Amino acid sequence: MKPSRISAYFVLHAKSYMRSRSALFFQIAFPIILILLFGAIFSGSSYSPTTLIVQNESPSAASWGVISAINDSGLFKVQVISETQNLSDYITVHSVQAALLVPANFTTNLYNGGVGELVLKGHTNPTVASADYQTLNGVLTQIDFRTSNTSQKLVLSSQVALGNTGKTIDYYVPGLIGFTVLSTMFNMVYTVPNYRRERLFRQLSFSGLTKSEWITANMIFSFLMLVLSDVILVTIGIYAFGASLTLNAETIVVSAVIIFGGLFFFTSVGILAGLVSDNEETVSVVGNLVMFPMMFLSGVFFPLSFAPAYLVTISKFLPLTYFINSLISVLDYGNISSVSLQIVYLLIGSAILFAIAVKLFSWKQK
Amino acid sequence: MPETVISVTNLLKSYSDITAVDGISFSINRGEVFSLLGPNGAGKTTTVEILEGVRNRTSGDIRVLGEDPEKSRSLIFKLGILPQDFSFIYNSTPKEALDFYKGTLTASSDLNEILEMVELGDKATTPFQKLSGGQKQKLGLALSLVNDPEILFLDEPTSGLDPRARRNIWNVIKTLKEKGKSILLTTHYLEEAELLADRVAIMNKGKIIDSGTPMEIVERHHEDDNLIIRGDGQVENLLGSGGYQFQREGPYIKVGLKSIRDATEIINYLYEKKAKFDDFTLKRESLEDVFVRMVGEIEEDETE
């Protein structure tokens, strides 16, 4: 590899890229729009309490005490309805997210030393129901501790707290950085078949440029563009929406390493997807099949703690999950040591995949 | 003894069930313009791409400046290549493209001079996608000149261009020839080959069916010369009574000539007989006539 050739292509590519409105939109403007959108929706707010409809069929000091404790947790805003109403009908008619039934035998069972069973009538959406169930379960466990006179302190925020201040925007900044890195995959998914169809690889080879030099120049340019777009994302997150990120020399360097590893990984995936066919439509389908599950199941747009168990299991097979988790640990908690092994695996995996992609990628005409 | 810069011996390129190039051999000398002629699908571009190192051959031996292009990486720095259907990064400008080539080929050429030579000076900062077909082709030619190459591969350089743009590219090729460059030119414009090439090889269905100077090929394959007269029935009657063989083609009467001197005799005869005719011209077969007949004959033979 010759630096002068890499530099010559870098300059050509950069000038051409800066004239491409669509490329600039997706690299810079689109992530900014996303953070402005998410920031506007979730700005400055901690977790907003879910309205919990409660029907108490067993009115007593004990049952009202539990209901009051649930309301005081701050995670639910309790709204009590008459015990004469049909709870299932109420849920359907009012499209409520969650409703808690205190059954008629609740107080009796408690006074007799048994278990006071509460029934959560959930939303039809399993994701929402699961989140509510888990949160409420946590609240009830704490109430149990309190009524049993244990010394355990209440830590009700543990199920929903996001980041070190619990602000949702703290979660979305690393998530959207992950999105920008993932999008580099699509640059290659479209570039490789397009360059093949237009015979641009052949033309570039006449200039003496090699495929390794071409890939290297592209990677350097993509990395610089990623740094630019991610700096803008972080700046907007912090100054427009009050995101609280742990930014110091160590976390910035480690984040850059993670981004660089991710760039290698997803660029390699893009090259391999681009080799599937010379037909851009076919490649686009393949690219989407790879990209979309990762985008929605790796925690880019919502925390995986809200997802049902089977989706969490699926997410463990998606590389972007580890990438975003690493960024959350580093940027939100300043916690490098717990993810250092994960980062090493990410870099090794990226290097292996990159070597495979370079080996399989040929400029020669078929 | 002229120096051979390209030698091709028994070159074969076959795909699963198609033989694109079928055991051809030829050589090109330094400073020579050699043209591969043939209809679409004859195997010209495949041959050129193998010589450029873009495609691998199935068998045979090839040497370009003494090296095997399939194995030599350094060879590309001595070649100038204008491929068929030239294309470039769509929003790069000619100036940027030339700067890039200069950087990668570590050349010392004067880029403005090259741009002026191909008449692209005023389009130096226009994005590639906004250039016309002819201007794009000129950029391709300009890029092939950046490293002042020893050999130029020009694959259908004037295809689809208007007559003016075509003549401009012909002038550039003539200038390069005067500078002693060796050029492999593929074209399906016979007039172009006749004008520019020192030697030609006619390809059809992967084989070379004849080669030599354009004059040699015409001499070998031409039919009788013809005298074309624009005249009426009276002229036809006079020619018939004079014992001349002729046939009518629209307003023209075509008289076959055994020798070019026969033309003078026929015209004198018609003047003596006070024949009324508007115009006459002598028609000799061109390389194109010979080519069309040769390729056509082969196809007819195969259908039989």
Boltz contact constraints between the chains, C-beta under 6 A:
constraints:
  - contact:
      token1: [A, 5]
      token2: [B, 104]
      max_distance: 6.0
  - contact:
      token1: [A, 8]
      token2: [B, 100]
      max_distance: 6.0
  - contact:
      token1: [A, 8]
      token2: [B, 103]
      max_distance: 6.0
  - contact:
      token1: [A, 8]
      token2: [B, 104]
      max_distance: 6.0
  - contact:
      token1: [A, 12]
      token2: [B, 96]
      max_distance: 6.0
  - contact:
      token1: [A, 12]
      token2: [B, 100]
      max_distance: 6.0
  - contact:
      token1: [A, 15]
      token2: [B, 96]
      max_distance: 6.0
  - contact:
      token1: [A, 16]
      token2: [B, 89]
      max_distance: 6.0
  - contact:
      token1: [A, 16]
      token2: [B, 91]
      max_distance: 6.0
  - contact:
      token1: [A, 16]
      token2: [B, 92]
      max_distance: 6.0
  - contact:
      token1: [A, 19]
      token2: [B, 91]
      max_distance: 6.0
  - contact:
      token1: [A, 198]
      token2: [B, 87]
      max_distance: 6.0
  - contact:
      token1: [A, 199]
      token2: [B, 87]
      max_distance: 6.0
  - contact:
      token1: [A, 202]
      token2: [B, 54]
      max_distance: 6.0
  - contact:
      token1: [A, 206]
      token2: [B, 81]
      max_distance: 6.0
  - contact:
      token1: [A, 207]
      token2: [B, 101]
      max_distance: 6.0
  - contact:
      token1: [A, 207]
      token2: [B, 104]
      max_distance: 6.0
  - contact:
      token1: [A, 208]
      token2: [B, 76]
      max_distance: 6.0
  - contact:
      token1: [A, 208]
      token2: [B, 77]
      max_distance: 6.0
  - contact:
      token1: [A, 208]
      token2: [B, 104]
      max_distance: 6.0
  - contact:
      token1: [A, 208]
      token2: [B, 105]
      max_distance: 6.0
  - contact:
      token1: [A, 209]
      token2: [B, 104]
      max_distance: 6.0
  - contact:
      token1: [A, 365]
      token2: [B, 54]
      max_distance: 6.0
  - contact:
      token1: [A, 365]
      token2: [B, 55]
      max_distance: 6.0
